[in-house]
Structures are given as structure tokens and as C-alpha cells.
Amino acid sequence: MRLSDTQIHDSEEVKPGVILDYDDQDNLIGIEILRVSERVPRSNLKSVLIESEL
């Protein structure tokens, strides 16, 4: 999920398969969730709630 069209400067894997992308000012601009279909039941893929401690 991209939150901005800004170029990615840095990425951080915060949990296995969950990667946050940052711009050059350390603003969060993207969230990657690898193998999401293995993490979330198929019936819930239409709507995914993401909680953050940021």
C-alpha cells in the first residue's frame, strides 16, 4: 500500500514479511505485507485493519 508517490529512501522490516517504506525525511510512505493471503483469512481480504504503534 503506497501512501505517497514520493521516492522510497529506506525500508525497514518491522515483523517477518511486514515492511515499512520511508522517504528521505523519514515519513512513512508505504506498507508492504508479504504473503498476505497466508496471513489473513480469505473472507477478510476485502477489509484489513492495520494497527500501529507509530
Backbone bond lengths (Angstrom), bond angles and torsions (degrees), N, CA, C in turn:
res aa  C-N    CA-C-N  psi(-1)  N-CA   C-N-CA  omega(-1)  CA-C   N-CA-C  phi
1 M - - - 1.430 - - 1.525 107.15 -
2 R 1.301 116.15 121.46 1.473 120.70 178.06 1.517 108.89 -96.07
3 L 1.318 116.58 131.64 1.453 122.87 179.10 1.524 111.58 -100.09
4 S 1.325 116.63 -11.03 1.460 122.43 -177.56 1.522 108.87 -157.76
5 D 1.324 116.64 155.02 1.459 121.22 176.00 1.532 112.08 -87.06
6 T 1.323 116.27 1.39 1.459 121.76 179.36 1.523 110.32 -60.41
7 Q 1.315 117.26 147.03 1.459 122.51 179.49 1.526 110.64 -66.11
8 I 1.323 116.41 138.51 1.462 122.06 177.95 1.526 109.12 -73.05
9 H 1.323 115.71 127.06 1.463 121.76 179.10 1.529 110.74 -102.17
10 D 1.336 116.91 -36.37 1.456 121.00 -176.13 1.523 108.93 -150.47
11 S 1.316 116.67 153.08 1.461 123.06 177.56 1.517 108.73 -132.98
12 E 1.336 114.93 150.30 1.464 120.42 -179.57 1.524 108.74 -139.06
13 E 1.319 116.47 127.33 1.462 120.54 175.49 1.529 107.04 -86.91
14 V 1.335 116.80 107.74 1.458 121.71 -174.79 1.517 112.69 -87.53
15 K 1.309 117.34 -24.56 1.460 125.42 172.89 1.517 105.22 -147.55
16 P 1.318 118.24 158.59 1.469 118.14 179.10 1.537 111.48 -54.17
17 G 1.334 115.89 119.93 1.456 121.41 178.86 1.515 115.78 82.25
18 V 1.337 118.25 4.20 1.471 122.17 177.40 1.525 107.35 -119.30
19 I 1.337 115.66 114.06 1.461 121.53 -172.64 1.521 109.74 -121.68
20 L 1.320 116.01 130.11 1.456 122.14 176.48 1.518 108.71 -103.99
21 D 1.328 116.59 135.26 1.465 122.91 179.40 1.525 109.34 -107.96
22 Y 1.340 116.17 138.49 1.461 122.46 -177.78 1.518 110.71 -125.25
23 D 1.344 115.82 151.96 1.460 120.06 173.16 1.522 109.07 -86.80
24 D 1.331 117.58 -173.99 1.466 120.77 -176.41 1.523 113.57 -72.91
25 Q 1.350 117.40 -5.51 1.466 121.11 175.64 1.528 110.83 -108.87
26 D 1.338 116.42 16.78 1.471 124.32 179.08 1.526 113.97 64.04
27 N 1.336 117.08 25.14 1.464 120.96 172.96 1.516 108.70 -84.34
28 L 1.323 117.37 137.69 1.455 121.98 176.73 1.522 109.20 -68.50
29 I 1.330 117.34 122.50 1.461 120.21 -178.41 1.522 113.12 -125.01
30 G 1.327 117.21 -3.28 1.459 118.68 179.63 1.516 112.03 -164.31
31 I 1.328 114.67 150.81 1.462 122.04 177.22 1.516 107.13 -131.19
32 E 1.317 116.29 125.00 1.465 121.60 177.20 1.520 108.31 -114.02
33 I 1.324 116.32 131.20 1.453 121.13 174.51 1.518 106.66 -123.41
34 L 1.319 116.03 108.04 1.452 121.37 -178.22 1.525 110.11 -78.54
35 R 1.326 115.88 143.58 1.466 123.09 178.81 1.520 112.42 54.09
36 V 1.347 116.36 43.25 1.464 120.90 -176.63 1.529 111.70 -58.53
37 S 1.318 118.21 -33.39 1.462 120.17 -179.35 1.527 111.81 -67.82
38 E 1.339 117.40 -19.43 1.461 121.06 175.84 1.528 111.63 -87.55
39 R 1.322 117.02 -18.38 1.463 122.23 -176.05 1.525 112.95 -95.80
40 V 1.322 116.20 -27.79 1.454 121.48 -173.91 1.527 108.72 -122.26
41 P 1.330 117.86 132.62 1.470 118.72 177.06 1.531 110.99 -57.09
42 R 1.320 115.54 141.80 1.460 121.25 -177.05 1.530 112.30 -52.12
43 S 1.329 117.37 -36.62 1.474 120.98 -179.06 1.526 112.29 -66.09
44 N 1.330 117.76 -19.88 1.467 121.51 -179.12 1.526 113.60 -99.83
45 L 1.314 118.98 1.48 1.465 120.70 -175.07 1.527 113.63 -70.07
46 K 1.315 118.49 -17.58 1.463 120.17 177.41 1.521 111.52 -69.66
47 S 1.315 116.80 -26.45 1.461 121.72 -177.16 1.519 108.76 -144.53
48 V 1.327 116.31 118.78 1.459 120.89 179.92 1.520 107.90 -123.29
49 L 1.325 117.02 125.04 1.460 122.72 177.31 1.522 107.68 -94.95
50 I 1.332 115.82 127.17 1.462 121.08 179.85 1.523 107.63 -114.64
51 E 1.326 115.81 120.33 1.454 121.20 177.57 1.517 108.59 -102.05
52 S 1.309 116.14 142.47 1.452 121.14 -177.37 1.512 110.62 -136.42
53 E 1.316 115.42 150.87 1.460 121.02 175.33 1.521 110.70 -100.57
54 L 1.335 118.00 13.79 1.461 121.45 -177.68 1.497 111.56 -69.53
